[in-house]
Amino acid sequence: MFKDRRRPYTRLRDISVSERILNTVFLLMIGLGYLMALADIYYTHQGLDGKAGLSVKDVVISYHGSSN
């Protein structure tokens, strides 16, 4: 398949330090954004059903409306 025996991908051990830092910072920022989105959903939608904490019913009430 690959006549010159080169790999079709680059391993982490083969990249430079600056590329490793760039990849690490990218993954940390994605993870931080994910955690911030979860916190936003929790603090925005919790307690809409009259009970403490976040439940599926809270999200349904927030996006669909209450049936009462």
Wavefront OBJ file of the C-alpha trace (Angstrom):
o trace
v 0.000 0.000 0.000
v 2.693 2.522 0.984
v 5.682 1.753 -1.160
v 8.086 4.122 0.604
v 7.176 2.698 4.055
v 6.118 6.041 5.473
v 3.334 6.067 7.991
v 0.121 7.800 6.891
v -0.065 9.536 10.289
v 2.190 11.288 12.783
v 2.645 9.941 16.285
v 2.813 12.229 19.302
v 6.363 11.156 20.029
v 7.408 12.322 16.545
v 6.152 15.909 16.758
v 8.020 18.897 18.135
v 7.586 20.352 21.617
v 5.751 23.393 20.284
v 3.223 21.169 18.495
v 2.730 19.162 21.687
v 2.086 22.353 23.637
v -0.345 23.548 20.963
v -2.257 20.249 21.066
v -2.331 20.268 24.875
v -3.617 23.835 25.071
v -6.240 23.093 22.424
v -7.552 20.080 24.346
v -7.536 22.011 27.625
v -9.554 24.843 26.050
v -12.082 22.396 24.579
v -12.429 20.713 27.983
v -12.798 24.042 29.769
v -15.462 25.140 27.295
v -17.340 21.885 27.852
v -17.271 22.344 31.630
v -18.441 25.950 31.300
v -21.338 24.853 29.089
v -22.357 22.219 31.641
v -22.212 24.782 34.449
v -24.294 27.222 32.393
v -26.966 24.600 31.737
v -27.021 23.621 35.397
v -27.325 27.132 36.825
v -29.741 28.335 34.147
v -32.222 25.459 34.208
v -32.090 24.027 37.733
v -35.181 24.208 39.919
v -37.756 24.937 37.212
v -39.806 21.917 38.283
v -39.881 23.112 41.905
v -37.265 20.634 43.137
v -33.618 21.264 43.914
v -31.049 20.164 41.341
v -31.150 19.640 37.607
v -33.412 17.023 36.061
v -34.632 16.130 32.600
v -37.961 17.726 33.522
v -36.180 21.055 34.168
v -34.713 21.021 30.665
v -38.054 20.035 29.116
v -39.816 22.882 30.940
v -37.131 25.308 29.837
v -37.228 24.423 26.131
v -40.791 23.157 25.646
v -42.753 24.861 28.392
v -44.730 23.591 31.329
v -47.840 21.505 30.760
v -49.520 23.081 33.804
l 1 2 3 4 5 6 7 8 9 10 11 12 13 14 15 16 17 18 19 20 21 22 23 24 25 26 27 28 29 30 31 32 33 34 35 36 37 38 39 40 41 42 43 44 45 46 47 48 49 50 51 52 53 54 55 56 57 58 59 60 61 62 63 64 65 66 67 68
